[in-house]
Amino acid sequence: MMSETQPSNLSDTQPRKVKSKPSRAGFWISLLVLAFALILGTTAGYGEGVRERLNAQKTAVAGSLGEQLTLAQQEIDAGRYDVARQRLEYILQQDASYPGVAAMLADVLVKQSITPTPLPTATPTITPTPDLRSQEAIFAQAQQQAQSKDWTGLLGSLDSLRKADPTYKVVIVDGLYYTALRNRGVDQIMGQGAYAQITNMEGGIYDLTLAERFGPLDGYADGLRTGARLYITASSFWDVDWVQAVNYFRQVAPLYPNLRDASNVTASQRLHRALLKYGDQMAANGRLKDRCVALDLWSEANNIAPLNGEYSTKYNQLNLECYPPTEVPTEAPAQPTTDPNAGGGEVPTVDPNETPSS
């Protein structure tokens, strides 16, 4: 019979799915994929950080090279071609494709070849020949040089003394080193003593920095070094950014008005000129509000030194534009009063000071 030859439950003849246990290999593969993803993310973040640091470094280097280019142009204008050449060569060492530097260097080399090189100023140097004098003799000479304020000679004697005997009167010798370096640094920055003819701000800053190895600087020397650094920074903006030039010279001129560089232009004179030029820049603006700022800048310059005829005229013209004179209203004539009880007739006004007639 059909019922005996066919299965009673059709589902018993269908294939059944057997649940397999999770493979350990799949677990390790998933773990490796996760670890790889973490490593990839960490590497990407590190690479991004490196790129940001390199970009910041490039920006800082570009700013430094721009400052060197400005200083090189100043050296060219002053005829110091050898110093300008060194600055331009430094820029090319850092960035061989820096715009305009190669052409400027070629021009400097041409000018240098046709310009006679001035003889270098003789500066005292320490002879390489060993000093065979006794320590007492060298020390006595150093004391004489300190009294006569021969700071460069004193430094030479101290070097000889220290080479002869590093242990000789160490505390006193260190004190003399400090005195020589501190005073020579001040003289170079202020243009006094042996440097009365020409200042050397960079050399003065260097000497004062060396003096700090032997003891802390006093307030005057430390402040003077800061002023010299600000002067150098302010000069780097000259003819480039009058806003920054004014900002920096405003910090220098009130404290050290006579501070000057090799051009023999004082900080006070620099501030005066920068204020005038900044005023010209503001006076050229389109908006009246911006132009009127020039009046304050020119007034500040006038407090340092009187304005010349050109700037006096500029000031007066702009002052009329910014503060035009206002018309003074004239006094209105007295109106006759009307007596309401007199039928509209006019009642003459009576001056209380007038003497009545008899």
C-alpha positions in Angstrom: 0.0 0.0 0.0 1.0 3.6 -0.6 1.1 4.3 3.1 3.6 1.5 3.7 6.0 2.5 0.9 6.1 6.2 1.6 7.4 7.8 4.7 4.8 9.0 7.1 6.6 12.4 7.7 7.9 14.1 4.6 10.1 16.4 6.8 12.2 13.4 7.8 13.5 13.1 4.3 14.7 16.8 4.0 18.3 17.6 4.7 18.9 19.2 8.1 21.4 22.1 8.7 23.9 21.3 11.3 25.1 24.2 13.4 28.9 24.4 13.4 30.9 25.7 16.3 32.8 29.0 15.8 36.3 28.6 14.4 39.3 29.8 16.5 40.9 30.8 13.2 38.1 33.4 12.6 38.7 34.8 16.1 42.3 35.4 15.4 41.7 36.9 12.0 39.2 39.4 13.5 41.7 40.3 16.2 44.4 40.9 13.6 42.1 43.0 11.5 41.3 45.2 14.6 45.0 45.5 15.5 45.8 46.5 11.9 43.1 49.1 12.0 44.4 50.6 15.2 48.0 50.6 13.9 46.8 52.3 10.7 44.9 55.0 12.6 47.9 55.6 14.9 50.3 55.9 12.0 47.9 58.3 10.2 47.6 60.5 13.2 51.4 60.5 13.7 52.0 61.4 10.1 49.5 64.3 10.3 51.3 65.6 13.4 54.7 65.4 11.6 53.2 67.3 8.7 51.9 70.0 10.9 55.2 70.3 12.7 57.1 70.6 9.4 54.7 73.2 8.1 55.2 75.2 11.3 58.9 74.9 10.9 58.8 76.0 7.3 56.7 79.0 8.3 59.3 80.0 11.0 62.2 79.5 8.6 60.4 81.6 5.9 59.9 84.4 8.4 63.6 84.3 9.4 64.7 84.3 5.8 62.5 87.3 5.1 64.1 89.2 7.9 67.5 88.3 6.6 66.6 89.6 3.2 65.4 92.9 4.7 68.6 93.3 6.6 70.6 92.4 3.4 68.9 95.2 1.6 69.8 97.6 4.4 73.4 96.5 4.2 73.4 97.1 0.4 71.9 100.6 0.8 74.7 101.4 3.4 77.4 100.0 1.0 78.3 97.1 3.3 78.4 94.6 0.4 80.4 92.0 2.2 77.9 91.7 5.0 75.0 91.7 2.5 76.7 88.9 0.6 77.0 86.7 3.7 73.3 87.2 4.5 72.2 86.4 0.9 74.4 83.3 0.8 72.8 82.1 4.1 69.4 82.5 2.6 70.4 80.4 -0.5 71.8 77.8 1.8 68.4 77.5 3.5 66.3 77.8 0.4 68.1 77.8 -3.0 64.9 78.9 -4.8 64.1 81.9 -2.6 62.6 84.5 -4.9 65.0 87.3 -6.0 67.9 86.3 -3.8 70.1 84.9 -6.6 69.7 88.1 -8.7 70.4 90.3 -5.6 73.5 88.3 -4.8 74.8 88.6 -8.4 74.3 92.4 -8.2 76.1 92.5 -4.8 79.1 90.6 -6.3 79.3 93.0 -9.2 79.2 96.0 -6.9 81.7 94.4 -4.6 84.1 93.8 -7.5 84.1 97.4 -8.5 84.0 98.9 -5.0 87.3 99.1 -3.2 87.2 97.1 0.0 88.0 99.3 3.0 90.9 98.3 5.1 89.6 96.5 8.3 90.0 98.4 11.5 92.9 97.1 13.5 91.6 95.3 16.6 93.8 94.0 19.4 94.3 90.3 19.1 95.9 87.8 21.4 99.2 86.6 20.1 99.6 82.8 19.8 103.0 83.0 21.3 102.9 81.7 24.9 103.2 84.4 27.6 106.3 83.4 29.6 105.9 86.2 32.2 105.1 85.2 35.7 101.5 85.2 36.9 102.2 88.2 39.2 103.4 90.3 36.3 100.4 89.4 34.1 98.1 90.1 37.0 99.7 93.5 37.7 99.2 94.5 34.0 95.6 93.4 34.1 95.0 95.6 37.1 96.5 98.6 35.3 94.3 97.9 32.3 91.2 97.7 34.4 92.1 101.1 36.0 92.6 102.7 32.5 89.4 101.1 31.2 91.2 99.2 28.5 88.7 96.4 28.4 89.9 94.6 25.3 93.5 94.7 26.6 92.3 93.5 30.0 90.5 90.5 28.4 93.7 89.6 26.6 95.7 89.7 29.8 93.2 87.6 31.6 93.2 84.9 28.9 97.0 84.8 29.1 96.9 84.5 32.9 94.3 81.7 32.8 96.3 79.8 30.3 99.4 80.1 32.4 97.7 79.0 35.6 93.9 78.3 35.6 93.9 78.2 39.4 95.5 81.6 40.0 93.2 83.9 42.0 90.2 82.3 40.4 87.6 84.5 42.2 89.4 87.8 41.4 90.1 86.8 37.8 86.4 85.8 37.3 85.4 89.2 38.7 87.8 91.0 36.3 86.3 89.0 33.4 82.9 90.1 34.4 83.9 93.7 34.7 85.7 93.7 31.3 82.9 92.0 29.4 80.1 94.0 31.0 81.8 97.4 30.5 83.0 96.7 26.9 79.4 95.5 26.1 77.9 98.7 27.4 80.5 100.8 25.5 79.8 99.0 22.3 76.1 99.5 22.5 76.2 103.1 23.7 79.1 104.2 21.4 81.4 105.4 24.1 85.0 104.8 25.2 86.9 103.0 22.5 83.7 102.8 20.5 82.9 106.5 20.5 83.2 106.8 16.7 81.0 103.8 15.8 78.7 101.6 17.8 78.5 97.8 17.6 75.2 96.6 19.1 75.6 93.0 18.1 79.1 92.9 19.7 77.8 94.6 22.8 74.9 92.1 23.2 77.4 89.2 22.8 79.8 90.6 25.4 77.0 91.1 27.9 75.8 87.6 27.3 79.3 86.3 28.0 79.5 88.4 31.2 76.5 86.5 32.6 78.7 83.4 32.8 80.6 85.1 35.6 77.7 86.8 37.3 74.2 88.3 36.9 74.0 91.5 35.0 73.0 94.7 36.8 69.7 96.3 35.8 71.2 99.0 33.6 73.3 96.6 31.5 70.5 94.1 31.2 68.0 96.8 30.2 70.5 98.3 27.7 70.9 94.8 26.1 67.1 94.6 25.8 66.9 98.0 24.3 69.6 97.1 21.7 67.7 94.0 20.8 64.5 96.0 20.3 66.4 98.6 18.3 67.7 95.9 15.9 64.2 94.4 15.6 62.6 97.8 14.9 65.3 98.5 12.3 64.4 95.3 10.5 60.9 96.8 9.8 62.3 100.1 8.5 60.7 101.0 5.1 58.9 97.6 5.3 56.2 97.9 8.0 55.9 101.4 9.6 53.3 100.1 12.1 55.8 97.6 13.6 58.7 100.1 13.3 56.7 102.6 15.4 55.6 100.0 17.9 59.2 98.8 18.6 60.8 102.3 18.6 58.2 103.5 21.0 59.6 100.9 23.5 63.2 102.0 22.9 63.2 105.8 22.5 61.6 106.8 25.9 64.3 104.8 27.8 67.3 105.1 25.5 66.7 108.1 23.2 70.3 108.3 22.2 70.8 104.7 21.4 72.0 104.4 17.8 73.4 101.9 15.4 76.3 102.1 12.9 74.3 104.6 10.9 74.6 107.0 13.8 70.8 107.6 13.8 69.4 107.7 17.4 66.3 105.8 18.6 64.5 109.2 19.1 65.3 110.3 15.6 64.1 106.9 14.2 60.8 107.1 16.1 60.3 110.7 14.8 60.8 109.6 11.2 58.7 106.4 11.6 55.8 108.4 13.0 55.8 110.8 10.1 55.9 107.9 7.6 53.1 106.0 9.4 51.1 109.3 9.4 51.6 109.6 5.6 50.4 106.0 5.3 47.2 106.7 7.3 46.6 110.0 5.5 46.4 108.2 2.2 43.4 106.2 3.3 40.0 106.6 1.7 37.9 107.0 4.8 38.1 110.3 6.7 38.1 108.4 10.0 41.3 106.6 9.1 42.9 109.7 7.6 42.4 111.7 10.8 44.6 109.2 12.7 47.5 110.8 11.0 46.9 113.9 13.1 47.7 112.0 16.3 50.8 110.4 14.8 52.2 113.8 13.5 51.4 115.4 16.8 53.4 112.7 18.6 56.3 113.3 16.2 56.1 117.1 16.8 56.6 116.4 20.6 59.9 114.8 19.7 61.0 117.4 17.2 59.1 120.3 15.6 57.5 119.5 12.3 59.1 121.0 9.2 57.2 123.2 6.7 56.0 120.3 4.6 54.5 118.4 7.5 53.1 121.6 9.2 51.2 122.3 6.0 50.0 118.6 5.8 48.8 118.8 9.4 46.9 122.1 9.0 45.1 120.9 5.9 44.1 117.6 7.4 43.1 119.3 10.6 40.6 121.5 8.7 39.3 118.5 7.0 38.8 116.4 10.1 37.6 119.3 12.3 36.0 122.0 10.1 35.1 125.3 11.9 31.5 125.6 13.0 29.5 128.7 12.3 28.6 130.8 15.4 24.9 131.8 15.2 24.3 135.5 15.4 22.0 136.9 18.1 18.4 137.4 16.9 16.9 140.9 17.2 14.4 141.5 20.0 10.8 141.2 18.9 8.2 143.8 19.9 5.8 142.6 22.6 2.0 142.9 22.1 -0.4 143.9 24.9 -3.4 141.6 24.7 -5.5 144.2 26.5 -4.7 147.0 24.1 -6.6 145.6 21.1 -3.6 144.3 19.4 -1.6 147.5 19.7 2.2 147.3 20.2 3.7 148.2 23.5 7.1 149.6 23.2 9.8 147.9 25.1 11.4 149.9 27.9 15.1 149.7 28.7 15.4 149.4 32.5 18.7 151.2 32.4 17.3 154.2 30.5 16.7 157.4 32.6 13.1 158.5 32.2 12.6 162.0 30.8 10.9 164.7 32.9 
